[in-house]
């Protein structure tokens, strides 16, 4: 859904090196992979967010050509929502059980696409 709308996608993850190649094989169509073992930092370090954005070719807090901001969603409220927000990224927290900003990725993707296509 995001790809069809022309939205660039990256992973920003505190990932051990053994998992990097399998993730890249499972998700070969992504635009960037910001893995902590490659960047040399972990979330919530600002370095993680900045370097992942750099790999994606965007700057946090900067309006993109579509008029949208850099968005991030993840299952860690302190890292993926709060840490992202502290670094100029619109961060959201996914919690499939209760609470959270979203309970599934489809709802998040629909929100992103709707905002890109809004007048």
C-alpha positions in Angstrom: 0.0 0.0 0.0 2.8 2.4 0.9 4.9 1.5 -2.1 1.9 1.9 -4.4 1.5 5.5 -3.0 5.2 6.2 -3.8 6.3 6.4 -0.2 9.8 5.5 0.7 10.3 2.9 3.4 13.1 2.1 5.8 13.7 0.0 8.8 15.4 1.5 11.9 16.1 -1.3 14.3 18.3 -2.2 17.2 19.2 -5.4 15.5 22.1 -7.9 16.1 24.3 -8.5 13.0 23.1 -12.1 12.6 19.6 -10.9 11.8 20.5 -8.2 9.2 20.9 -10.4 6.1 17.8 -12.4 6.7 15.7 -9.2 7.2 17.1 -7.8 4.0 16.3 -11.0 2.1 12.7 -11.0 3.5 12.2 -7.3 2.6 14.3 -6.7 -0.5 12.1 -3.9 -1.8 12.8 -1.4 1.1 14.7 1.8 0.4 17.0 1.7 3.4 18.0 -0.4 6.4 19.2 1.4 9.5 20.5 -1.4 11.7 22.2 -0.6 15.0 25.1 -3.0 14.4 26.0 -1.1 11.2 25.4 2.4 12.5 27.2 1.8 15.8 24.4 3.2 18.0 21.1 2.0 19.3 17.7 3.7 19.8 17.0 6.1 21.4 20.4 7.6 20.5 19.8 10.5 18.0 22.5 8.9 15.8 20.2 6.0 15.0 17.3 8.2 13.7 19.6 10.6 11.9 21.7 7.9 10.1 18.6 6.0 9.1 17.1 9.2 7.7 20.3 9.9 5.9 20.3 6.4 4.4 16.7 7.1 3.2 17.7 10.4 1.8 15.6 12.6 4.0 16.1 14.8 7.0 14.0 14.5 10.2 11.6 17.4 10.6 12.1 18.5 7.0 9.0 18.6 4.8 9.4 16.1 2.0 8.6 16.6 -1.6 5.1 15.1 -0.9 4.5 17.7 1.8 4.7 15.0 4.5 7.1 14.5 7.3 9.2 11.5 8.1 7.0 9.0 10.0 8.0 6.1 12.2 6.0 3.3 13.8 7.2 0.6 16.1 6.4 -1.5 19.2 8.5 0.5 21.6 6.8 3.6 23.0 10.1 5.1 24.4 12.2 4.3 21.3 9.8 4.3 18.3 7.4 7.0 19.4 9.0 9.2 22.0 12.6 8.8 20.8 11.6 9.5 17.2 9.6 12.6 18.2 12.5 13.9 20.2 14.5 13.8 17.0 12.1 15.6 14.6 10.3 12.5 13.4 6.5 11.9 13.7 6.7 8.7 15.8 3.8 6.4 16.5 3.5 3.4 18.8 1.8 0.2 17.7 0.3 -1.9 20.5 -1.8 -4.8 19.2 -3.3 -5.6 22.6 -4.4 -2.3 24.1 -3.6 1.4 23.9 -1.0 2.7 21.5 -1.5 5.0 18.6 -2.4 2.1 16.3 -3.3 -1.5 16.8 -2.1 -2.7 13.4 0.1 -1.7 10.5 -2.7 -1.6 8.0 -4.5 1.3 9.8 -1.1 3.1 10.0 -0.5 2.7 6.3 -4.0 3.9 5.5 -3.5 7.0 7.6 -0.2 7.7 5.8 -1.6 7.2 2.4 -4.7 9.3 3.2 -2.5 12.2 4.4 -0.3 12.0 1.3 -3.3 12.2 -1.0 -5.1 14.9 1.0 -5.7 18.2 -0.7 
